[in-house]
Each structure stands twice: as structure tokens, then as C-alpha cells.
Amino acid sequence: MHLFIEQVCMDYILWCVRLPNLTQRKIVQAIRHYLGQVPNWLRILFWSISAFLLLNSVLPAYAQNYQNYPERPVRVLNPSSPGGGGDVIARIVMQELSKKMNQNFIVDNRPGAANIIATEMAAKAIPDGYTLLLGTTGTFVTNPLLYAKLPYSNQSFVPIVNAVNAPFILCVHPNVPATNLTELIAYAKANPDKLSFASFGKGSSNHLAGELFQILTGTKSIHVPYKGGAPGMAALLAGDITMTFDSGLTSIANIQAKKIRPIAVAAQARLSELPDVPTFTEAGLANFHAGSWYGFMAPAGTPIEIVQKLNVQINQVLRTPEITARINQLGSSIVGNTSTEFTRQIALESEVWSSVVKKAGIAPE
């Protein structure tokens, strides 16, 4: 029993001081060596008093550190490619948050592998609040459905806040002989696999949007994965692919420049920036609701005080009229919620898209 009490007190002390593992082992070996010759009751008394002193001195210091957070620049890992929708969202929000919290929140783009590269890096980061992740629908909803072995799980993170929702806009290259949804579906049925659509990668939200479109319309097209929204849009502009399901973040400017042709938007109402583009329901295809959300995550184990502080501060940023206007101009809308609400949303969406994966016959890799 005395060994159990000693181990518990020792683990608590090492957790408080949080030294590197090698240093911890050396300290433990040294203390056990010097205490090895004393009676058991004296050893227990030593560890108990040490733990008590730390409880009354070290923990208040940590609480004070939480109040002063952040005391150095914060790294925000971003799975989006530069110029892509997620990149634009992250930089808009983080630039304003940097001003608000008087510390730099630096966006670090690490695109590729269906968002897995950046997400794995974040999952393995020290959970001290100084490494965050821009989370997306693809990362936390669809990837777990399509990859049997991921180097992370949803339990590897604690959701901070869902910041923005971006409904997808179906756009086609000008060479596609269709100006509305009815004509596009008819063309796709008459020409199986002649149309191709881009995605952010296998398992991404717009990959599954393309699969859902085929299920609902009875058509067949070719999926072409890219390392983010910007490369996919570049491929559409070049005519390398024929259509995309992408948000207004990367689509609206090209639509307004008449470089691509919008067919329909997967939202409940028309976008203010594209008043002439109908919703899918208006165009004749009900039950097609697809898009991507962009939220911020922290590695599991991040102190709840830091998570709560970031939630409050980011929500305040999102409610800023200037930020709201900039987001709306991109064909997106502000969300803003609690960590608990965000966690619940991810679970519900996972159930919905799980049925799409099964109907599409996509086997996990």
C-alpha cells in the first residue's frame, strides 16, 4: 500500500512540474536512492508533504499563467493550401484575434493527404495552447469514415469553436453544355464519366458532396482529388476538370469574372453575393445540402481554462461587424458556438455522412 501512495504522490508532483521525460526519470531515481534506507512511513510523509506544498503553490501559479495566456506567439496549423477557402478564413479570424489578444496567432499551411498532415502534427503537439488547428468537415467528419487507420482520432482534440459555415456552389467550366441544373443532369446521364469534379482530397467534404450528387441524380462522374480548394479551382479554370463543388471562398470572384458558370448553391437561401444563382431546391433537387465548416481545435489535454478563453475571444471576433461583413462577402456565414455544441455537431454530421459513404460504396483505406 505504501508503494501505491508513494507512486500517486510522485506522479502528481511530476505532472505539476512537467519536466521532460528523461529529466523526470533521473529525478525519480535520485530521490528513491536517497530515500531507500528510511522507513516506509517517513517516505510516505515526504511525498505527501511535497504534493501538498505543490498544491498550494504551483497550481495557483498555473492559474495565473492561464490568465496571462498567450505569452508568446501561437501556431495555427492549417490543412488548406495557400489561397484556399480555409486559408482565407483562418487568416481573417487570426489576424483579428492577434490584435484582440495582443499576441501573434501565426497561420502555418501544411496541405495535403486529405488534411492528415497538418492534423497529425497538431495531434502530436504539446497541449499547452500554443499549437492550434483549423478543423474542417473533411478532417473530423469524413476522414474517420474513409480511413481505417488515421494517425489521429477525434478524441485527439478538444473543439474550441466552429467559426464559419461555407455552403458549396456547383460550378462548371464554360465549355460544359449546360446553363442550369436540369441541363447538367441530362448531359451527365447521356455522357457517363465524361464530367469530372475536383475535391480537397479523398474523404473531403466536397468529395462526398460529389458522391451525394451522383446518388441523388443517378449520374456518374470522375472524382479528381487535389491538395486543397485553390489547386482544384485552378484546374477548373484551365479546363482540366469540368466542375467543382466548392465554397464561395474560392468560387465567387471567378463567377463574377465569368470565368466559370454557377449552377446552384447548396444553401437554404440564395447568397447575397450571388442573387441570381438558385439554391438546389429551387433548381429542382431537394435534400442536397453540402458545405464545409471551419472551426478551431486544440490538442486533447489542453487546459480547459485556455480552451474557454479562446472560445470567448474568438466568438467576440466573429461578432465584430467588419469580420461578419467580410465573411458574408465570401459566400459564407458566421457560426460561433460553445465547445460542447461544436462537439455535438461533429457527432451528428458523422452519422449523416456515414450513410452517404455506405451508399456510394466507398471502402475505408
Secondary structure as the mmCIF struct_conf table of DSSP 4:
data_model
#
loop_
_struct_conf.conf_type_id
_struct_conf.id
_struct_conf.beg_label_comp_id
_struct_conf.beg_label_asym_id
_struct_conf.beg_label_seq_id
_struct_conf.end_label_comp_id
_struct_conf.end_label_asym_id
_struct_conf.end_label_seq_id
HELX_RH_AL_P HELX_RH_AL_P1 HIS A 2 VAL A 17
HELX_RH_AL_P HELX_RH_AL_P2 ASN A 21 LEU A 35
TURN_TY1_P TURN_TY1_P1 GLY A 36 GLN A 37
BEND BEND1 VAL A 38 VAL A 38
HELX_RH_AL_P HELX_RH_AL_P3 ASN A 40 ASN A 68
BEND BEND2 GLU A 71 ARG A 72
STRN STRN1 VAL A 74 ASN A 78
BEND BEND3 SER A 80 SER A 80
HELX_LH_PP_P HELX_LH_PP_P1 SER A 81 SER A 81
TURN_TY1_P TURN_TY1_P2 PRO A 82 GLY A 83
BEND BEND4 GLY A 84 GLY A 84
HELX_RH_AL_P HELX_RH_AL_P4 GLY A 85 MET A 101
TURN_TY1_P TURN_TY1_P3 ASN A 102 ASN A 102
BEND BEND5 GLN A 103 GLN A 103
STRN STRN2 PHE A 105 ASN A 109
HELX_RH_3T_P HELX_RH_3T_P1 ALA A 113 ASN A 115
HELX_RH_AL_P HELX_RH_AL_P5 ILE A 116 ALA A 123
TURN_TY1_P TURN_TY1_P4 LYS A 124 LYS A 124
BEND BEND6 ALA A 125 ALA A 125
BEND BEND7 PRO A 127 TYR A 130
STRN STRN3 THR A 131 THR A 136
HELX_RH_AL_P HELX_RH_AL_P6 THR A 137 THR A 137
HELX_RH_PI_P HELX_RH_PI_P1 GLY A 138 THR A 142
HELX_RH_AL_P HELX_RH_AL_P7 ASN A 143 LEU A 146
BEND BEND8 ALA A 148 LYS A 149
BEND BEND9 PRO A 151 PRO A 151
HELX_RH_3T_P HELX_RH_3T_P2 ASN A 154 SER A 156
STRN STRN4 PHE A 157 VAL A 172
TURN_TY1_P TURN_TY1_P5 PRO A 174 ASN A 175
BEND BEND10 VAL A 176 PRO A 177
BEND BEND11 THR A 179 ASN A 180
HELX_RH_AL_P HELX_RH_AL_P8 LEU A 181 ALA A 190
BEND BEND12 ASN A 191 ASN A 191
TURN_TY1_P TURN_TY1_P6 PRO A 192 LYS A 194
STRN STRN5 SER A 196 SER A 199
BEND BEND13 PHE A 200 GLY A 201
TURN_TY1_P TURN_TY1_P7 LYS A 202 GLY A 203
HELX_RH_AL_P HELX_RH_AL_P9 SER A 205 THR A 217
TURN_TY1_P TURN_TY1_P8 GLY A 218 GLY A 218
STRN STRN6 ILE A 222 PRO A 225
BEND BEND14 LYS A 227 GLY A 228
HELX_RH_AL_P HELX_RH_AL_P10 GLY A 229 ALA A 238
TURN_TY1_P TURN_TY1_P9 GLY A 239 GLY A 239
BEND BEND15 ASP A 240 THR A 242
STRN STRN7 MET A 243 SER A 247
HELX_RH_AL_P HELX_RH_AL_P11 GLY A 248 GLN A 256
TURN_TY1_P TURN_TY1_P10 ALA A 257 LYS A 258
BEND BEND16 LYS A 259 ILE A 260
STRN STRN8 ARG A 261 VAL A 265
BEND BEND17 ALA A 267 ALA A 269
TURN_TY1_P TURN_TY1_P11 SER A 272 GLU A 273
TURN_TY1_P TURN_TY1_P12 PRO A 275 ASP A 276
BEND BEND18 VAL A 277 VAL A 277
HELX_LH_PP_P HELX_LH_PP_P2 PRO A 278 PRO A 278
STRN STRN9 THR A 279 THR A 279
HELX_RH_AL_P HELX_RH_AL_P12 PHE A 280 ALA A 283
TURN_TY1_P TURN_TY1_P13 GLY A 284 GLY A 284
TURN_TY1_P TURN_TY1_P14 ALA A 286 ASN A 287
STRN STRN10 GLY A 291 PRO A 299
TURN_TY1_P TURN_TY1_P15 ALA A 300 GLY A 301
HELX_RH_AL_P HELX_RH_AL_P13 ILE A 304 LEU A 318
TURN_TY1_P TURN_TY1_P16 ARG A 319 ARG A 319
BEND BEND19 THR A 320 THR A 320
HELX_RH_AL_P HELX_RH_AL_P14 PRO A 321 GLN A 329
TURN_TY1_P TURN_TY1_P17 LEU A 330 GLY A 331
STRN STRN11 SER A 333 ILE A 334
HELX_RH_AL_P HELX_RH_AL_P15 SER A 339 ALA A 360
TURN_TY1_P TURN_TY1_P18 GLY A 361 GLY A 361
HELX_LH_PP_P HELX_LH_PP_P3 ILE A 362 PRO A 364
#
